[in-house]
C-alpha cells in the first residue's frame, strides 16, 4: 500500500545508503567523477536491492541471517555468487548496519501501535 511504502521510505533510504557506501558492485561513481568535475550522483543505485532486502527482512530474516540475505539479493540481481563474502568484515559490518536500521524501524512500528 502507499501508506506502507511511505512508512518504509526512511529505512529504505538508509539501507540503500549503506549498500551504496559499501558498494559491493562498484556502482558508486560519484567519487571518481567528482575528481573530474562531472558531479554525477547515483546515490539511489541500490534502491532495488534495498527493497528486496527489506522484503526479506519483513519475512523474518534474523540478525544472524542478514549477511546471507544480502548475498542472496545480490546473487539474484547480478547473477554471480556472493556467499563467499558473507564472513568478510566489510559484509559483516554492512549487515550489522542494515540490521540496526531495520530494528529501529521495527521499534518505531511497535511504539506507534501503543
N, C-alpha and C positions, 0 to 999 in steps of 0.2 A: 504494500500500500504506500501511497505518497507520504502518509504520516510516519510510517516506519522508516522509509528512506530518509526523510528529513531528520528523524531522531538519530539515525546511524551516520549522518553526514560527518560529524566531528570525529568519530572513531575511524571512519573510512579514510578521512583526510590524514589522520595520524598514522594509520597502518601504511597507507600509500607513501607517506613521507619517510617512514622507517625503511621501507623497501627501496625507495629512491636513494636514501643516504647510503645504505649498504650495497645497493646496486649490483645484485647478483648477475645480471645480464649485460652490464656495462652500457646501459642506455642513458646514463646521466651525462649529457654532452655539455651541460651548462659551463662547467669549469674550463673545458677545452675551448669552447667558442668565446667565452669572455676574454680570454687571452688575446684573441684577435678582434675584439670589439664587436662581435656579431650580436651577442646578448640573447641567444636562444634560451628559452626557459621551457623545458619539457617536464616540469615537476609532476604532472599528472600521468606520466608514462606508465606507472604501475597501478593505476586505478582498477583495471580489470582483474589483475591478480589479487589486489587487496579485497575487492568484492567477493571473489571466490573463496579467499581465505576466511573472510568474515562469515560466509555461509557455512563453512566447515566448523568454525568455532561455535556458531549457533546450533549446530547439530551435535555438539557435545565433545569436541576435541578438548582434551585436558591440557594442563600446563606442560606436562612432560611430552605431549604429542605435537606441540606447535612446530618444532623444527621439522618433523616429518611431514606435517601438513604443508608447510612452506615448500618443501621439496616436491610433494605431490602436485601442488598447484603449478609450480614451475615446470615440472615434467609434462603436465597437461598442455600448458601454453607454448612451450618451446621444444617439445618432443626430444628431450635428452634427459639422462639420469642425473639427479642431484642428491640421491640418497647417501653417497659417499661424503657429502659435505655436512651432514646434519650434526656431526660431533665437532666440527670445526668451530673455533672460538667466535669467529665472525657470525656464523649461523646461530650459535647458542645465544649470543648477545642480541642478535636481531629478533630471535624467537622470544627472548625474555622481555624485550621492549614491547613487542606486539602483545604478549600476554598481559603485561601491565596495563596497556591501553584498553584491552578487552575487559579486564577485570574492573577497571574504573568505569567503563561504560555499563557493565552489568550492575555494579554497585549503584550507579545513578538510576538505573531502572528500578531496582528494588527499593530505593529511597523514595522514588516518585510514586510507587504503589502504596506506600504507607500513609 
